[in-house]
Amino acid sequence: MAADHRGGILRADTVDLRRIFGRDIRYTVPLFQRPYVWNRDENWSALWEDIRRTVERAEQAAQSDESVAPHFLGAVVFNETSYLSSNLETREVIDGQQRLTTLQLLLLAARRSATALEHERSARLLGKFLENDEDLFDSDQDPDHRYKVWPTNADRDEFRSVMLGEGNGGRLTQAVDYFQQEIAAWTADTAEPGQRLEALVQTMREHLRLVIIDLEKHDDPQVVFETLNSRGTPLEHADLIKNLLFRRAEHAGADVGRLYEELWAPFDQDEWRTEQTTGRITRSRLDVFLTHWLTMRTRRDFTTSTLFKEFDRWLKTTAAPTEDVFSELARYAEIYDNIDQHPSHGVEGRFLYRMRILQTSTPLPLLLFLYGLDDTVLPRERRLRAIRAIDSYLVRRTILSLGNRDYNNVFRELVAAASLKPGQADEAIITALAAMHGPHRHWPTDTEFRAALEHEPLYVRLYRSRLRIVLEALEDALRTDHTEQLTAPDGDEHLGAKLTIEHVMPQSWREHWPAPADDPSDGADRDELVHTLGNLTLLTQGTRASAASGSPASVSVCTA
């Protein structure tokens, strides 16, 4: 037995696979669970090694009549649910769906190996762990009821194909192929492959154990799900949010299948599940998006580790129907996708490029807000004006080395200011930025900015990539319609045409251009100016070598 989150009792039993898969039953994974994510390096190989060692221990024990210690595979949580369209007992999988799905794939691989070895008895035994009795359901109306485990929506098509022997090369197919290859190699490494396979089947039936937790009527599946996955789990905040939203929609009587297919399904694709690093934290792209969206929506400051709690808090206070929340997330996800698609030669594209170089994502909640406003509310000209102001704010502070410590608060306040006057969001943002005070917020004036450009040794004070964006901006401003390329190549996006920063007067100027003997102050002046913007230029790769040699170089672009 196990204590639940309220100090009560959850029913828990330790059972072998005969109790789980040896009867006619369906374990259905709700559509709001995350897709199948287990892989070879982190999961499949470890599982196979554990099972292989257990089989080999069983083989040794059989020779000495010793008992075999079972191998525990972990825990799964079920919630009983009715399914009126068949006579099959049904359990909803609250937690442990990755483990159950993988076991089915392993059993399928073992059955294929048994068939290849013409070991019919093993194939029949394994088949009873994979498929239900067809007399217990209408195979014409519900053909998928033959499967003991029925995964979440995102995986159902591939799971069906894999079980029918028609895998499409996806993750589930790869799992079956991996297990089948391992079993084939392992059984071949013995004088009696059939006997070894039979030992594998017996071990999977009798010596593999799971802890089964069955929820009772008073247990809240959502709370149990959150509690079980609150610590030490690879679950992402997005998975917890997905589970919460669909549970809420289900309780409201919404068509959760339609909500999933129309509004959530894209979030389960690899595009949103790829990992991104922000600062020192690596998260999925979906978690990053949800953080920016929720910051825009709540204008609250929260850490990445509290995303789900903040979302739950916001959801409890909002009067919006759950379906509207799904619609809003889908709409802003499209905006988030489109933000990076702006041409690099435009105002938006150049600003987004500079954001990446400055390694800041804090303006994104504000950008989501601005692009979320229809053009009839905020015309494009005003949106571009707001973006130019944000661009100016970030670059000027960078040049003056003022830091970004308070940017989270700054941009949350800008969202709040813009939301008060959405039709004049540009004016609201400019006014709010101009009113910022203190070293962590101040928007440098033209005078301060000009002084830094003229007198500060920017070459030694700034990262090269950050200094380059200033030179690139100057280059863009000096180009005309007669220039062959209207926009200076971005430093990190057009590597073939990358421009490098070089000194017009070399750093080692004394070697070739010594100061006049009658003007001792000239050397000090040169040392003071050598790293300032006025002595720096962008060169293409072709002219860099010439410049480095100390000979006159044909500079490909304008100097600052």
N, C-alpha and C positions, 0 to 999 in steps of 0.2 A: 504494500500500500504506500501511497505517496501523499505528502501534505500539499494542499493547494495554496494559492496566494492569500486566502482568507484564514488559513489555519485549519481548514476542513480537510476532508479526505478525498482523494481521487482514487478510483479503482485501478490498480496496476497488477499485471500478471506477467510472469516470465514464461514464454512459450517458444516451441520450436516451429519450423516452417510448416510442419504438417498441420498445426493448429491455425496457421495464418492462410496458407494457400491450398491446403489439402481438402478444403470443403468448397462447396459452391457459394461464392460470395463476390460482391463487387466493392472494391475500395476506390471511391471516386475522389479525385482531387478537384477542389473548387476552382473555378476559373480565376478567382482573385489570388490564387497562389502564384508564386513566381515560376517561370519555365524551368525545364531541366537544365542544370548548370554544372553537374559533376563532370570531371574530366580525367584523363589518364594519369597525369603526373600527381595530382593531389588526391584522387579518390579511387579510381578503378584499380590501379596497380596495388595499392595498399590493401584493398578488399580482397583481391585475388591472392596475394601473398598470405594473408591471414587464413583464407579458406584452404589454400594448398597445404600450409603447415598443419592445419587441423586434420586434413585427410591423411597426411603422412603419419601423424601421431596415431590416428585410428588404425592405420595399417600395422604399425608397430604394436599397438595394444592388442590387436587381434591375434598376434603370434604368441602373446603371453597371457591371454585371458584377462587383461587389465581393463578397467573402465576408462572411458574417454572423457576428458574434461571438455565441457561445451565451450564454444566460442561465442561471446556476446557481441552482437552487431550494433547495439544502441537501442534507442527507444523510438516508438511511434505513438501518436495520439490520434484516437478515433472519436468521432461523434456519430451516434446512431441516427439514421435518417430513413424515412419511408421512401419506397420506390414502387408505386402502384402499378407500373406497366409490366412487372415481371414478378415471379415468385422468389427472386433472389434476395437473400439478406444483403443489406447495403450499409456500408460505413463511409462516412465522410472523413477524409484525411486532414486533420488539423495541423499536424506536424510530422515530418519524417517522410514526405513524399519522394524526396530525392533517393532515399535509401530503398523504399519499396520499389520504385521504378527500376533502379539499378539491379535489384535482386531478380526482377522479372526478366531483364535483359540478359543477366547471367544464366538464368534457367533456360532461356531460349537458346543461348549459345551452347549450353550443355546438351540440349536436345538435338541440336544440329550435329554436334560431335557424335552423339550416340547413333544418329541416323547414318552418318558417314562411316561409322565402325560396324554398322548393321547390328547394333545391340538393341533389338526391338523392345525388350522388357524395360530397359532404362529410358528409352524414348517414350514409352507409354506412361511410365511413372512421372516423368518430367512434364508430360502433356497435361496430366491431372492437376499440376501446380500452375499451369498457364491458362487453361480454358475451362469454362463452366459447362455443365451438362446442358445440351441444346434443348432438352425437353422442358427446361425450366423457364424458357423465355421464347418469344416469337422472333425467330432468326430473320424473318423477312422484314418485320417492322423495326426491330432493335438488334441488328447484327453485331453491334459492338458490345452487347451484353455478354458475349462469350469470354471477354477478357477479365481476368481477376482484378487487374489494376487499370483504371481509366484516368489518364493524366489530365493536366489542365489544358484548356483550349489551345494554347499556343503549340502544344506538342502532340495533339491528337492525330492529326493527319500522318505525321511521320511515324508515330507509334503504331498505328494501324498498318502502315506500309511495311514496317520492320517485322511485325508479327506475321504478316502474310508473305514474308520473304522478298519484299520489293523495296528494300531500303533505298533512300535517295542520297546517301552520303552525308547526312546531317549528324548531329552529335549522338543521337540514339543509335544510328547505324554504326557509327564509329565504335561505340561501346560494345555492341554485339560482335563486331569484327575483332576487336581487341581480345575479348574473353574467348572467342572461338579459337583464335590463333594461339593463345596461351594454353588452353586446354589441349589442343592438338599437339603442341610441342611437348607438353608435360606427359600426356598419355603415351606418346611415341617413345619417350625416354624410359621404357620398361619392356620387359619380355612379354608381358601380358597386358596390352592396352585396354582390352575389354574389362579385365578385372579392376584395373585402376579407375576406369570410368565408373564402374559399378560402385567402387568405394567413394568416389566423388558424389554420386547420387545419394548414397546412404548417409554421407556426412551432411549434405544439404538438407536432407529430410529430418535427421535426428539430432545433429550435433551443433547446429547453428541456432542461436536463441536471440529473441528480441524481447524487450520490455514493452508490453502493450498497456497503454493507459486509455481506458474508456471513460469518456465524460458522461456524467449523469445530467438529468434534466435541469438541475439548478446551476450547472457549470456554464459560464459564458465562454463560448469558443474563442471570441476575440481577445478577451482578457487572458485566457490560458495561452493563446498563441503569442501574445506580447510578452508574457512572463517567461515562457520557455525560451524566447529568443532575445531577451533583454541583455544578456551578457555572454561574452565568449562565443559569438555566433557570426558566421559570414553573411547573414541576412543584411541586406541594405535597408536604409530607411525607406526607400521607394517601395520595397516589398511590404513593409509594415503599413505604409500609407495605402497601398493598393488593397491589402486585406481589410483595412478599416473602412475604406470607401465602399467596397463591394458588400461588406457585411451590412453597412448602413443602408445601402440601396436595397438589399435583399429584405431587410426588415420593413422598409417602406413600401414593399410590394412592386418595386420597379422591375422592368425586364432586364435583368443583369446580363443575359446573353447578348442582347442588342447593345447595351452600354459597352460591353467589352469589345465586340466586333467593330463598332462604329467609332469609339472614342479612346479606348485604352490599348487595343491590340498593338499599335505601332511601338508603344513603350516597352513591349516585351521582345523587340527585335534587337539584334546585336548593336545597331547604331546607337541606341540609348544605353546599352549596358557596357560599352567600352569604358575603360578606366581613364580618368583625367587627374592630373596632379595640380592642385592649387595650393601654393605655399609649400608646406611640408606634408600635406594630407592628400592621399590618393582615394578618389571616390568614383563611382560610376557617373557618366554624363547625365543620367536621369536625376541622380541625387543632387548634382550641381545645379541643374535647371530648377528643380523644386526648391532649392535653397534661395535662388535669386527670385523666383516667382513669389515665394512666401514672404520674403523680405519686402518686396514691392507691395504685397497685399496687406501685410500687418504693420509694416514700418517699425518693426521691433528688432532689437539687436539680440541675436542668439548664436550659439556656437554650432559648428557642423554636427557635433555629437548629439545635439538636442533637436534636430530637425523634426523627427517624428513627434516628439512631445509637443513641440510648438504647433505642428500641423493639427494634432488632435485638439489642442487648446483652441486654435482658431476655428476648427470645424464645430466645436461645441458652442461657440459664441455667434456663429454666422446664422442668419435666417435663410440662407440660400438653399434650395433643394439640392440633394446630392447630385441629381442629373445635371444641374447647372454647374456644379463644381467640376464634374467630368468635362462638360463642354468648354469651360473656361481653361482648364488645363490643356485640352487639345488645341484650343485656339492659340494660347501663348506658346505652346511647344512649336507650333508652325512659325510663329514670329521669331522665336529663339533660333530655329533652323535657318530662317531667312536672313537673320542679322549678319551672318558670316558670308552671305552670298553677294554682297555689294561689290561692284567693280573696284579694283584697287586704285583707279585713277580718279575716283569721285571723292567727295567730302567724307561720306560715311566709310568707304573702304580704307582711305588713308588714316582716318581716326581709329578704326578697328585694328589696323596694322600697328599703329603707335601704341594702342592699349596692350597688344601682345608683347611688344618690345619692352614696355614699361612693367610688364608682368603684373598687371592689375586687372581684376575683374569686378571690382566694387561698383563701377558705373552701370553694370548690367541690369540691376533692378530698375534704375532710372530709364535705361534704354527700352526695357520691356514696357514700361509705362508709356513712354513717348510713342513707340510703334504700335502700342495697343489702342491709341486714339485714332479714330477714323479721320481721313483727310478733310472731311466736312467740319470736323471739330478743330483739328490742328493741321492747317495746311502744310504741305511739304516744305515750303520756304521757311516757315517758323520752326519746323523740326530741325532743319539743317542749321538754322541760326543757334538753336539750343545746343546742338552737337559741337558747333564751332566754339561755343563758350566753354563747354566741358573739356574739349581738346586743349584750348588755351590754358585752362586752369591746371590740367595735369602736366603739360609740357613746361609751363613757366615754373611751377613748383619743382619739377625735376631739375631744371637748369640751375635754380637757386639752391638745390640740395636741401629742400625743406621737408622731405620725408612724407610718408603716407600713413602715419600712425592713426589718424582719426578719420580716414576716408569712409569707413563703414557708416559712421554717424553723419558725416557730411552728405553722403548720397542718399541716406534715408531721409534726411531733412529736405533734400532737394525734391524727392518724390512727394513729400508732404506739401511742399510749396507749390509744385506744379499741379497737384491734384486740386488745389483750391481755385486755380484759374486754368483749366485744361485748354481752353481756347487761346490763351496767351501764355502757354507754358514756357516759351522762350524768354519772355519778359520776367516771369516769376523766377526762373532759374538764374538769369543774369543778375537780377536784383538780390537774390539770396546769396549768390557767390560774392558779389561786391560787398555784402555786409559781413562776410566771414572775417573774424579777427583771431589773432594769436598765431604762433609759428606753425601749429599743426593744421591751420585752416585758411590762412591768409591767401588771397588771390593776388600775386605780385602785379604791381602797376607797370605801365609802359616804361617808366623811368627806371625802376628796379630791374626790370628784365633787360633793358638796353645796357645798363651798367654792367650786368653780369656777362652779357655777350661781348662787350668791348674789353673788359679788364680781367675777368676771371680765367685762370688756367684750366679751361674746360677739358682739355685733352687728358689731364691727369686726375681731374676730379670726377669725371663721369665714365661709366662703362662705354666702350666703343659703340655698342649698338644704340645706346641712348643719345650719344653725341651725333651719330650718323643721321638720326631722324631729323635733327635740326638742319644739318647740311642738305639733306634730301628735300626738306621743305623749302629752303632757300633756292635750291636748284629748280624745283617745280615752279616757284614764283617767277623765276627769270626766264623760263622757257616760253616760246611763242608758237604760233601755228606753223611757223617755218622750221621748227626744230624736228629732227627726224623722229625722236621719241618724246612724246608730250609729257611723260611722267618718269621721274628718276626711278630706276628699278629698286624694288624693296630689297632690303638686305637679307631677309630670311625667306623670301618667296621666289626670287628669281636668281638662284645661285649661279647660273651660267653667266649672268650679267652683273654680278655683285660688284658694288663699288667699295673701295677701301679708302680710309682716311689717311692722308699724307700731309706732311708739313711743306709749305712753300719755301720758307727759309728752314733748312734742315736743323734738326736738333743738334747735330754736330757741326754747327755753322763755323766754329773756329778753325776747322781743318781747311776749308776752302774759301771762306769769306771772313777773315779776321777783321776785328774792329780797327778803325783808323787809330794810329798811335797818338795823334794829337787830340783825340776825343775819348777819354777814358770812360765817360758816362755811357757811351754808345753800347758797350758790351753789356752793361747792367740793364739797359733798356731792352736789348735783344733777349736777354735771359727772361725778362719779365713778360715779353710779348710772344715768345716762341710757341707757347701752348695755348694762346688765346684763339678765339674763333677766326679772327682776321688772318691768321697765318695757316689756316687749315683748308684743305680742299678735298674733294672726292676724285679719285682716279679709278679708271678701269684697270683690270688685271694687266692689260697690255702695256700701259704706260707706267705701271708701278715700278717695274724693274729698272726702267730708264731713270726714274726719279731717285731711286735708291742708290744708283751709281754715282750720284752727285752731278751728273751732266744735265743740261737743260732738258726738260720733259715737255712734250706737247700735251698740256692738260686737256682732258676730254670734256670737262664740264667747268662751270664757272667757279672761281674761288669765292670764299665768303668775304 
